[in-house]
Amino acid sequence: MKFVDESNIEVHAGKGGDGIASFRREKFIPRGGPDGGDGGRGGSILALADRNINTLVEYRFARIHRARNGEKGRGSDCYGKASDDITLRFPVGTVITDIESGEVLADLSVDGQTAVLAKGGQGGLGNIHFKSSTNRSPRQCTPGTLGESRRLKLELKVLADVGLLGMPNAGKSTYIRSVSAARPKVADYPFTTLHPNLGVVRVDENRSFVIADIPGLIEGAAEGAGLGHQFLRHLQRTRLLLHLVDLAPFDEDANPANDARAIVEELRKYDEALFRKPRWLVLNKVDLIPPEEREQRVQAFLSAYSRLVSEPEKTFIISALTGEGGRELTFAIMEHLQRNARTEPTESAEDSA
């Protein structure tokens, strides 16, 4: 199934039914009086977060959603029937924004959370509401009000504890394959990851966390270059970022320190809050470096990197392919997450993964 994390839709709530002016007409009752009923309420359109849905692909094709109008009132004190509400189901992590006003109508971060996207119109009043001692034959009634109509932007931000970022071919997909059951595509060419992947990392029987892998970033991503800028929003809900760096690039002219600096600058340009998140440096592919050269290569990188960017909180040296250093990194992540536990549970994100 195609992964879709953005879509625009229209929602139109139902109009309220009109009230009616009617009078009781029965044999032997010459002055029956007013008996016009109220109109029914128009149907509203609601949003529901559902952890069993993982993509917005349904809303790529079904773009217009309309609720029914309420029924008109009738005589004999009969009220019109209210229309049923329409409930649209979205993946957990969907942010719904009004395109016209820019207002965020709903941030569906918890499974089962609901929100009103468009409120149905109220039914009009029948003439039974206008009778009085001085107005015994009221002919007034009111029409139903219009339901709300909105154009909405849907954005899916996946729920994960840890986010991976780095240049294409930094080894992000290999790393998530090595620590979880996720199986993203891995190949020896850039941009093999075309959409976010989620994996659940089991530390032990009672402890786990969710990790997200997005397409690789390149310099200029914040201005639209490459693919990764389209998915940076998926890192905004994470609590920790792992910045993977390829210490042994195939291109001899490549400069890992400059590439790492470019990633940090793209984060800063895209979102200052994302830039300020805890970020650990993970030096990958040490298995491709002869053992006697590793320490020298690592120190040379850290020296060059520190001149360009402020020091990261922590630095780890791993090989995602062989698993070297992976266990220590996993336990360090789990310890960090437990120390900085968020208030809401992450079961919904884990189950959806």
C-alpha positions as CSV (number, residue, x, y, z in Angstrom):
1,M,0.0,0.0,0.0
2,K,1.3,3.5,-0.9
3,F,2.4,5.5,2.1
4,V,0.5,8.9,2.1
5,D,1.2,11.4,4.9
6,E,-0.4,14.5,3.5
7,S,-3.7,15.3,1.9
8,N,-6.3,18.1,1.5
9,I,-10.0,17.4,2.0
10,E,-13.3,19.3,2.2
11,V,-15.9,18.7,4.9
12,H,-19.5,20.0,4.7
13,A,-21.8,19.6,7.7
14,G,-25.5,19.3,7.1
15,K,-28.0,22.2,7.3
16,G,-30.5,22.2,10.0
17,G,-34.1,21.4,9.0
18,D,-36.6,24.3,8.8
19,G,-39.3,24.8,11.4
20,I,-42.8,24.9,10.1
21,A,-45.9,27.0,10.7
22,S,-48.9,24.6,11.1
23,F,-52.2,24.6,12.9
24,R,-54.2,21.8,14.4
25,R,-57.2,20.9,12.1
26,E,-59.5,18.3,13.6
27,K,-63.2,17.8,13.6
28,F,-65.0,19.4,16.6
29,I,-61.8,21.3,17.6
30,P,-62.4,24.7,15.9
31,R,-59.4,26.5,17.6
32,G,-56.8,23.8,17.7
33,G,-53.9,26.3,17.8
34,P,-50.4,26.1,16.4
35,D,-48.7,22.7,16.2
36,G,-45.7,23.2,13.8
37,G,-42.6,21.3,14.9
38,D,-39.0,22.2,14.9
39,G,-36.5,21.1,12.2
40,G,-33.9,18.4,12.9
41,R,-30.2,19.1,13.5
42,G,-27.9,18.7,10.5
43,G,-25.2,16.0,10.7
44,S,-21.7,17.0,12.0
45,I,-18.4,15.6,10.7
46,L,-16.1,14.2,13.4
47,A,-12.5,13.0,13.5
48,L,-11.4,9.8,15.3
49,A,-7.9,8.6,15.9
50,D,-7.6,5.0,15.1
51,R,-4.4,3.1,15.8
52,N,-5.3,0.4,13.2
53,I,-4.8,2.9,10.3
54,N,-1.2,3.8,9.3
55,T,-1.6,6.1,6.3
56,L,-3.8,8.8,4.8
57,V,-4.1,7.0,1.5
58,E,-7.9,6.8,1.8
59,Y,-8.1,10.6,1.8
60,R,-6.0,11.0,-1.3
61,F,-9.0,9.8,-3.3
62,A,-12.0,10.6,-1.1
63,R,-11.6,14.3,-0.8
64,I,-15.2,15.6,-0.2
65,H,-17.2,14.5,2.8
66,R,-20.8,15.7,3.2
67,A,-23.2,15.1,6.1
68,R,-27.0,15.0,5.5
69,N,-29.3,17.8,6.2
70,G,-31.8,17.6,9.1
71,E,-35.5,16.9,8.2
72,K,-38.0,19.7,8.2
73,G,-40.5,20.0,11.0
74,R,-44.1,18.7,10.5
75,G,-47.5,19.5,11.8
76,S,-49.1,17.7,14.8
77,D,-46.1,18.8,17.0
78,C,-43.8,16.5,15.0
79,Y,-40.2,17.4,15.0
80,G,-37.9,16.7,12.1
81,K,-35.3,13.9,12.5
82,A,-31.7,14.9,13.2
83,S,-29.2,13.5,10.7
84,D,-26.5,11.1,11.7
85,D,-23.0,12.4,12.2
86,I,-20.2,11.2,9.9
87,T,-17.0,9.9,11.7
88,L,-13.8,10.0,9.7
89,R,-11.0,7.8,11.0
90,F,-7.4,9.0,10.9
91,P,-4.0,7.5,11.9
92,V,-2.8,8.3,15.4
93,G,-0.5,11.3,14.9
94,T,-2.6,13.2,12.4
95,V,-2.7,17.0,12.6
96,I,-5.8,18.6,11.0
97,T,-5.5,22.3,10.0
98,D,-8.1,24.7,8.6
99,I,-6.5,25.9,5.3
100,E,-8.3,29.2,5.3
101,S,-7.6,30.3,8.8
102,G,-4.5,28.3,9.6
103,E,-6.1,27.1,12.9
104,V,-5.2,23.6,14.1
105,L,-8.6,21.9,14.6
106,A,-7.2,18.7,16.0
107,D,-4.0,17.0,17.0
108,L,-4.9,13.3,17.2
109,S,-2.0,12.0,19.3
110,V,-3.9,9.4,21.3
111,D,-5.9,6.4,20.1
112,G,-9.6,7.0,20.4
113,Q,-9.3,10.8,20.6
114,T,-12.2,12.6,18.8
115,A,-12.7,16.2,17.5
116,V,-15.4,18.1,15.7
117,L,-14.3,19.2,12.2
118,A,-17.6,20.7,11.0
119,K,-20.6,21.3,13.2
120,G,-24.0,20.6,11.8
121,G,-26.6,23.4,11.6
122,Q,-29.3,23.8,14.3
123,G,-32.9,23.1,13.3
124,G,-35.3,25.9,12.9
125,L,-38.2,26.6,15.3
126,G,-41.8,25.8,14.6
127,N,-44.6,28.1,15.3
128,I,-45.5,26.3,18.6
129,H,-42.7,28.4,20.1
130,F,-44.2,31.7,19.2
131,K,-47.7,31.3,20.8
132,S,-48.6,33.6,23.6
133,S,-51.7,35.1,25.3
134,T,-51.6,37.9,22.8
135,N,-50.5,35.9,19.7
136,R,-52.7,32.8,19.6
137,S,-52.3,32.1,15.9
138,P,-48.6,32.7,15.3
139,R,-47.5,32.2,11.7
140,Q,-43.8,32.7,12.5
141,C,-41.2,30.0,12.1
142,T,-37.5,30.1,11.5
143,P,-35.3,28.3,9.0
144,G,-32.5,25.9,10.0
145,T,-29.0,27.3,10.1
146,L,-26.3,26.2,7.7
147,G,-23.7,23.7,8.7
148,E,-20.0,24.5,8.7
149,S,-17.9,23.9,5.6
150,R,-14.1,23.8,5.7
151,R,-11.1,23.0,3.6
152,L,-8.7,21.0,5.7
153,K,-5.1,20.0,5.5
154,L,-4.1,16.6,6.9
155,E,-0.6,15.9,8.0
156,L,0.6,12.7,9.5
157,K,3.4,12.9,12.1
158,V,4.3,9.4,13.1
159,L,4.6,8.7,16.8
160,A,8.1,7.4,17.8
161,D,10.4,7.8,20.7
162,V,13.6,8.0,18.6
163,G,14.2,9.4,15.2
164,L,17.1,8.6,12.8
165,L,18.5,11.3,10.5
166,G,21.5,11.4,8.2
167,M,22.7,11.6,4.7
168,P,21.6,9.0,2.1
169,N,23.4,5.7,2.6
170,A,24.5,6.6,6.1
171,G,23.1,3.2,7.2
172,K,19.9,4.2,8.9
173,S,17.8,1.4,7.3
174,T,20.5,-1.1,8.1
175,Y,20.5,0.1,11.7
176,I,16.7,-0.1,12.2
177,R,16.8,-3.6,10.6
178,S,19.5,-4.7,13.1
179,V,17.6,-3.6,16.2
180,S,14.0,-4.2,15.3
181,A,11.7,-6.4,13.2
182,A,11.2,-3.6,10.7
183,R,12.5,-4.6,7.2
184,P,13.1,-1.4,5.1
185,K,14.8,-1.7,1.8
186,V,18.6,-1.7,1.9
187,A,20.7,-1.2,-1.2
188,D,24.1,0.2,-2.3
189,Y,22.6,3.4,-3.9
190,P,21.1,6.5,-2.3
191,F,17.5,7.2,-1.5
192,T,16.5,3.6,-1.0
193,T,14.1,4.7,1.7
194,L,11.2,6.5,0.1
195,H,8.8,6.8,3.1
196,P,9.2,6.6,6.9
197,N,9.6,3.2,8.6
198,L,8.8,2.4,12.2
199,G,10.4,-0.3,14.3
200,V,9.8,-1.5,17.8
201,V,13.1,-2.1,19.7
202,R,12.7,-4.7,22.5
203,V,15.3,-4.1,25.2
204,D,14.0,-6.8,27.5
205,E,10.6,-8.4,28.3
206,N,9.1,-5.3,29.8
207,R,11.0,-2.5,28.1
208,S,10.8,-1.3,24.5
209,F,10.8,1.9,22.4
210,V,9.7,2.9,18.9
211,I,12.3,4.2,16.4
212,A,11.5,6.0,13.1
213,D,13.6,6.0,10.0
214,I,13.0,8.8,7.3
215,P,14.5,9.3,3.9
216,G,18.1,10.7,3.9
217,L,18.7,14.4,3.9
218,I,21.0,16.4,1.6
219,E,22.2,20.0,1.8
220,G,19.4,22.3,0.8
221,A,16.6,20.0,2.1
222,A,14.9,22.8,3.9
223,E,14.5,24.6,0.6
224,G,13.1,21.5,-1.1
225,A,16.1,19.5,-2.3
226,G,15.9,15.8,-2.2
227,L,13.2,13.7,-0.4
228,G,14.0,14.0,3.3
229,H,12.5,17.5,3.8
230,Q,9.0,16.1,3.0
231,F,9.3,13.8,6.1
232,L,11.1,15.9,8.7
233,R,7.7,16.5,10.4
234,H,7.9,12.8,11.5
235,L,10.8,13.7,13.8
236,Q,8.9,16.5,15.6
237,R,7.2,14.2,18.1
238,T,10.4,12.2,18.9
239,R,12.2,12.6,22.2
240,L,15.7,11.8,20.9
241,L,17.5,12.1,17.6
242,L,20.2,9.8,16.4
243,H,22.4,11.4,13.8
244,L,24.1,8.6,11.8
245,V,27.3,9.4,10.0
246,D,29.1,7.3,7.4
247,L,32.7,7.1,8.6
248,A,33.8,5.1,5.5
249,P,32.1,6.7,2.4
250,F,32.7,5.1,-1.0
251,D,33.5,8.5,-2.5
252,E,37.1,9.3,-1.5
253,D,36.4,13.1,-1.9
254,A,33.5,13.0,0.5
255,N,34.0,14.9,3.8
256,P,31.9,13.3,6.6
257,A,32.3,16.3,8.9
258,N,31.0,18.7,6.3
259,D,28.1,16.3,5.5
260,A,27.2,16.1,9.2
261,R,27.3,19.8,9.6
262,A,25.0,20.2,6.6
263,I,22.4,17.9,8.3
264,V,22.5,20.0,11.5
265,E,22.0,23.2,9.5
266,E,19.0,21.7,7.7
267,L,17.4,21.0,11.1
268,R,18.0,24.5,12.2
269,K,16.5,26.0,9.0
270,Y,13.5,23.6,9.1
271,D,12.4,24.0,12.8
272,E,14.2,25.5,15.7
273,A,12.4,23.3,18.2
274,L,13.5,20.2,16.2
275,F,17.1,21.5,16.2
276,R,17.0,21.9,20.0
277,K,15.9,18.3,20.6
278,P,18.5,16.0,22.3
279,R,20.7,14.7,19.5
280,W,23.4,12.0,19.7
281,L,26.1,11.4,17.1
282,V,26.4,7.8,15.9
283,L,29.5,7.0,13.8
284,N,28.6,4.1,11.6
285,K,30.3,1.6,9.3
286,V,33.5,1.2,11.5
287,D,33.6,-2.4,10.1
288,L,34.9,-1.0,6.8
289,I,37.9,0.7,8.6
290,P,40.9,-1.4,9.5
291,P,41.2,-1.8,13.3
292,E,44.5,0.0,13.5
293,E,43.0,3.1,11.8
294,R,39.7,3.4,13.6
295,E,40.8,5.5,16.5
296,Q,42.7,7.9,14.2
297,R,39.7,8.2,11.8
298,V,37.3,8.8,14.7
299,Q,39.4,11.5,16.3
300,A,40.0,13.2,13.0
301,F,36.3,13.3,12.4
302,L,35.4,14.6,15.9
303,S,38.1,17.3,15.6
304,A,36.8,18.5,12.3
305,Y,33.1,18.3,13.4
306,S,33.6,20.2,16.6
307,R,35.1,23.1,14.7
308,L,31.9,23.4,12.6
309,V,29.2,22.4,15.1
310,S,28.8,22.5,18.9
311,E,29.6,19.2,20.5
312,P,26.7,16.7,20.6
313,E,25.4,15.3,23.9
314,K,26.9,11.8,23.3
315,T,28.9,10.0,20.7
316,F,28.7,6.3,19.8
317,I,30.7,4.2,17.4
318,I,28.9,1.3,15.8
319,S,28.6,-1.0,12.9
320,A,24.9,-1.4,12.0
321,L,25.9,-4.3,9.7
322,T,27.8,-6.4,12.2
323,G,26.1,-5.2,15.4
324,E,29.3,-3.8,16.9
325,G,28.4,-1.2,19.5
326,G,24.7,-1.6,18.9
327,R,23.9,-3.2,22.3
328,E,25.5,-0.3,24.2
329,L,23.6,2.3,22.1
330,T,20.3,0.5,22.6
331,F,20.6,0.4,26.4
332,A,21.8,4.0,26.5
333,I,18.7,5.1,24.5
334,M,16.4,3.1,26.9
335,E,18.0,4.7,29.9
336,H,17.6,8.2,28.4
337,L,13.9,7.6,27.6
338,Q,13.2,6.3,31.1
339,R,14.9,9.3,32.7
340,N,12.9,11.7,30.4
341,A,9.6,9.8,30.3
342,R,6.8,11.7,28.7
343,T,3.4,12.0,30.4
344,E,1.4,10.2,27.7
345,P,1.9,6.5,27.0
346,T,3.3,5.3,23.7
347,E,1.4,2.0,23.4
348,S,-0.6,3.4,20.5
349,A,2.5,4.2,18.5
350,E,4.0,0.8,19.3
351,D,0.9,-1.1,18.4
352,S,0.6,0.7,15.1
353,A,4.2,-0.1,14.3
